[in-house]
Amino acid sequence: MRTTAPGRRARRTLAGAGAAAALLAGMLTGCQEGPAPAQGDRGAQAGPRWNTAPTSVAAAGDSITRGFDACSVLADCPEVSWATGSDPAVQSLAARLLGQDQVAGRSWNHAVTGSRMADLAGQLAAAAQHKPDLVTVMVGSNDACRPTIGSMTPVAEFRAGFDKALAGLRAASPASEVYVSSVPDLQRLWEQGKDSPMVRQVWKLGICQSMLADPLSPAAAATARREQVRARVVEYNEVLREVCAKDALCRYDGGAVFQYPFSVEQLSRWDWFHPGRAGQARLAELAHRQVTSAEPPR
């Protein structure tokens, strides 16, 4: 067996004592500074961070994002779109983020009037080809706006469609952020226009009959029908929130659009249901506030 010289043994003893002291000091310091972050917190800190200043924008969705009925009757008007429009009166989200002179070259609108959740995957696939910094999504109104209550999109189907669409975008463009707008409160839109004879005549053309049919009827069946549509919209919004929450680069608007009190002056003068220029401007303002916030809405 080998023996150790007294001096070397003393140095080892001192080194060990120093290490122990350092360890103890670290433990005491940790106690003074508070508990270590939970595992979930550390994971959140290590994940991707939301970029509040994206430099390109792609839009997906339905007639609202296409500016339908905002400029002329029964026609799209993408230049006033809240997401990617070029109209200075609207100051779209793209214009606010990129500057008015960059809208044409750095934003793309893949929304299609009449689209439902089942169409979103294809739109996001097209949007992903641009590898945009930000993708906006506003879809769900047409899933609730159907000829009858029974033909509204089932909630489970709506969820499956959003899961599929978001997963496809994430696979094709991993770094793209996604801003998801809540579905508007269709019952509030009914309340804004129902007392106008001219509006009621326009609604008879077939706009959102699940909500707008027999707009003045006080019958229990009509009231229950309208309440069912609103309840379905609430369920859709909960799906949007839950699915978006699972993606670190997805931000749901917290119900901002659903809760916004649209007035008659902010709706289309042709159908009093879709947003007009003023309504599109309010949508752009809401989105810009959410996208540029350091923290997601609560």
C-alpha positions in Angstrom: 0.0 0.0 0.0 1.3 3.5 -0.9 1.7 6.1 1.8 1.0 9.9 1.3 3.3 12.6 2.6 1.9 14.7 5.4 2.1 17.9 3.3 0.2 16.4 0.4 -2.4 15.0 2.8 -2.8 18.4 4.3 -3.3 20.1 0.9 -6.0 17.5 0.0 -7.7 18.1 3.3 -7.7 21.9 2.7 -9.0 21.5 -0.9 -11.8 19.3 0.3 -12.7 21.8 3.0 -12.7 24.6 0.4 -15.0 22.6 -1.9 -17.4 21.9 0.9 -17.4 25.6 1.9 -18.1 26.6 -1.7 -21.0 24.1 -1.9 -22.4 25.3 1.4 -22.2 28.9 0.2 -24.0 28.1 -3.0 -26.7 26.4 -1.1 -27.1 29.3 1.3 -27.2 31.8 -1.7 -29.8 29.7 -3.4 -32.0 29.8 -0.3 -31.6 33.5 0.0 -32.5 34.2 -3.7 -35.6 32.0 -3.6 -36.5 28.6 -5.0 -35.3 27.3 -8.3 -37.8 27.7 -11.2 -40.1 24.8 -11.8 -39.3 22.4 -14.6 -42.1 23.8 -16.7 -40.7 27.4 -16.2 -37.3 26.4 -17.4 -38.7 24.8 -20.4 -40.7 28.0 -21.2 -37.6 30.1 -20.9 -35.7 27.8 -23.2 -38.4 27.8 -25.9 -38.8 30.2 -28.9 -39.8 33.7 -28.0 -42.5 35.7 -29.7 -41.2 38.3 -32.1 -43.1 41.6 -31.7 -41.7 43.1 -34.9 -42.3 40.6 -37.8 -41.2 41.7 -41.2 -43.6 39.7 -43.4 -47.2 38.7 -43.1 -49.4 36.1 -44.7 -53.1 35.9 -44.1 -55.5 33.0 -44.1 -59.3 32.9 -43.4 -62.6 33.8 -44.9 -64.6 36.7 -46.3 -63.7 39.1 -43.4 -60.0 38.8 -44.3 -60.9 39.3 -48.0 -62.8 42.5 -47.2 -66.0 41.1 -48.7 -68.8 43.7 -49.1 -66.6 46.5 -47.7 -66.2 48.4 -51.0 -69.0 47.2 -53.2 -71.9 44.7 -53.0 -71.1 41.0 -53.1 -67.5 41.5 -54.0 -64.1 41.0 -52.3 -62.0 44.1 -51.5 -58.7 42.8 -50.3 -57.1 46.3 -50.3 -59.1 47.1 -47.2 -58.4 43.8 -45.4 -57.5 44.2 -41.8 -54.6 41.8 -42.2 -52.8 42.7 -45.4 -54.7 45.6 -47.0 -53.0 48.6 -48.6 -55.8 51.2 -48.0 -54.3 54.0 -45.8 -57.7 54.6 -44.3 -57.6 51.1 -42.8 -53.9 50.9 -41.8 -53.9 47.1 -41.9 -51.8 45.0 -39.6 -49.2 44.6 -42.4 -49.1 48.3 -42.9 -48.6 49.0 -39.2 -45.9 46.4 -38.9 -44.0 46.8 -42.1 -44.8 50.4 -43.3 -47.3 51.3 -46.0 -44.7 51.1 -48.7 -43.8 47.5 -47.9 -47.3 46.0 -47.8 -47.3 44.9 -51.5 -43.9 43.1 -51.4 -44.0 41.6 -47.9 -47.5 40.4 -47.3 -49.8 37.8 -49.0 -53.5 37.2 -48.6 -54.6 33.6 -49.1 -58.0 33.9 -47.4 -61.0 32.8 -49.5 -64.6 34.1 -49.1 -66.9 31.4 -47.9 -64.1 29.3 -46.3 -64.6 27.1 -43.3 -62.1 25.4 -41.0 -61.8 22.5 -43.4 -60.2 24.9 -45.9 -57.6 26.3 -43.5 -55.0 23.6 -44.1 -54.8 24.4 -47.8 -54.5 28.1 -47.1 -51.8 27.7 -44.5 -49.9 25.4 -46.9 -49.9 28.2 -49.5 -48.9 30.7 -46.8 -46.0 28.6 -45.7 -44.4 28.8 -49.1 -43.5 32.4 -48.3 -41.8 31.4 -45.0 -43.5 34.5 -43.4 -42.6 35.8 -40.0 -46.3 36.0 -39.1 -49.4 34.2 -40.3 -52.8 35.5 -39.4 -55.8 33.2 -39.0 -59.5 34.3 -38.8 -61.8 31.4 -39.6 -64.9 29.9 -38.0 -67.8 32.3 -38.9 -68.9 30.2 -41.9 -68.8 27.0 -39.7 -71.5 28.6 -37.6 -73.2 30.5 -40.4 -75.0 27.7 -42.2 -78.4 27.2 -43.7 -79.6 25.4 -40.6 -78.5 24.7 -37.0 -77.9 21.0 -37.9 -75.4 21.9 -40.6 -73.0 23.8 -38.4 -69.6 22.2 -38.2 -69.4 19.8 -35.2 -66.9 21.0 -32.6 -64.8 17.8 -32.8 -64.5 18.3 -36.5 -63.6 21.9 -36.1 -60.8 20.9 -33.6 -59.4 18.2 -35.9 -59.3 20.7 -38.7 -57.4 23.3 -36.7 -55.0 20.7 -35.4 -54.3 19.5 -38.9 -53.9 23.0 -40.3 -51.5 24.2 -37.6 -49.4 21.1 -37.7 -49.0 21.4 -41.4 -47.9 25.0 -41.2 -45.5 24.2 -38.4 -43.9 21.3 -40.5 -43.6 23.5 -43.6 -42.5 26.8 -41.9 -41.3 26.1 -38.3 -40.3 29.6 -37.5 -43.6 31.3 -38.5 -45.6 32.9 -35.8 -49.4 32.5 -35.9 -51.9 35.1 -34.7 -55.3 33.6 -34.3 -58.4 35.8 -34.1 -61.4 34.7 -32.2 -64.7 34.2 -34.2 -66.9 37.4 -34.0 -70.0 37.4 -31.9 -72.6 36.7 -34.6 -75.5 37.4 -32.3 -74.3 40.9 -31.6 -74.1 41.5 -35.4 -77.8 40.3 -35.6 -78.7 42.8 -32.9 -77.1 45.7 -34.8 -79.1 45.2 -38.0 -82.3 43.5 -37.2 -84.5 46.6 -36.7 -83.7 48.0 -40.2 -86.2 46.9 -42.9 -83.6 47.3 -45.6 -81.1 45.2 -43.7 -83.7 42.5 -43.2 -84.3 42.4 -47.0 -80.6 41.9 -47.6 -80.4 39.2 -45.1 -83.1 37.3 -46.9 -80.6 36.7 -49.8 -79.1 33.9 -47.7 -76.6 35.5 -45.3 -75.9 33.4 -42.2 -79.4 32.0 -42.0 -78.7 29.9 -38.9 -78.5 33.3 -37.1 -80.3 35.8 -39.3 -83.4 33.9 -40.5 -86.6 35.5 -39.2 -84.6 38.3 -37.5 -87.6 39.8 -35.7 -89.2 36.6 -34.5 -89.6 36.5 -30.7 -90.7 32.8 -30.9 -89.0 30.5 -28.5 -87.7 28.3 -31.4 -86.1 31.4 -33.1 -84.6 32.6 -29.8 -83.2 29.1 -29.0 -81.8 28.9 -32.5 -79.9 32.1 -32.2 -78.6 31.1 -28.8 -77.4 27.8 -30.2 -75.4 29.6 -32.8 -73.8 31.9 -30.3 -73.0 28.9 -28.0 -71.3 27.1 -31.0 -69.2 30.2 -31.7 -68.1 30.2 -28.0 -67.1 26.5 -28.3 -65.1 27.3 -31.5 -63.2 30.0 -29.7 -62.4 27.7 -26.9 -61.0 25.2 -29.5 -58.9 28.0 -31.1 -57.5 28.9 -27.7 -56.7 25.4 -26.6 -55.1 24.3 -29.8 -53.1 27.5 -30.2 -51.8 27.2 -26.6 -50.0 24.0 -27.4 -47.8 25.8 -30.0 -45.1 28.1 -28.5 -45.3 30.4 -31.6 -49.1 30.7 -31.7 -51.0 33.5 -30.0 -54.8 33.6 -29.6 -56.3 37.0 -29.2 -57.9 36.2 -25.9 -61.4 36.7 -27.3 -60.7 40.3 -28.3 -62.7 40.1 -31.6 -65.5 38.1 -30.1 -65.9 40.7 -27.4 -65.5 43.8 -29.6 -68.8 45.9 -29.7 -69.1 46.5 -33.4 -71.5 49.3 -34.2 -73.6 49.8 -37.3 -71.2 52.4 -38.5 -68.4 49.8 -38.6 -70.3 47.3 -40.7 -70.8 47.0 -44.4 -73.5 49.3 -45.8 -74.5 46.6 -48.2 -75.1 43.7 -45.7 -74.7 45.1 -42.2 -72.9 41.9 -41.2 -69.4 42.0 -42.6 -67.0 44.7 -41.4 -66.8 47.8 -43.6 -63.7 50.0 -43.8 -64.2 51.3 -40.3 -64.7 47.8 -38.9 -61.6 46.5 -40.8 -59.6 49.3 -39.3 -60.7 48.3 -35.8 -59.7 44.7 -36.5 -56.3 45.8 -37.6 -55.9 47.9 -34.5 -56.8 45.0 -32.2 -54.4 42.6 -34.0 -51.6 45.1 -34.0 -52.0 45.6 -30.2 -51.9 41.8 -29.7 -49.0 41.0 -32.0 -46.7 43.8 -30.7 -47.4 43.1 -27.0 -44.5 41.5 -25.1 -47.0 39.2 -23.3 -49.9 37.3 -24.8 -53.5 38.3 -23.8 -54.8 36.8 -20.6 
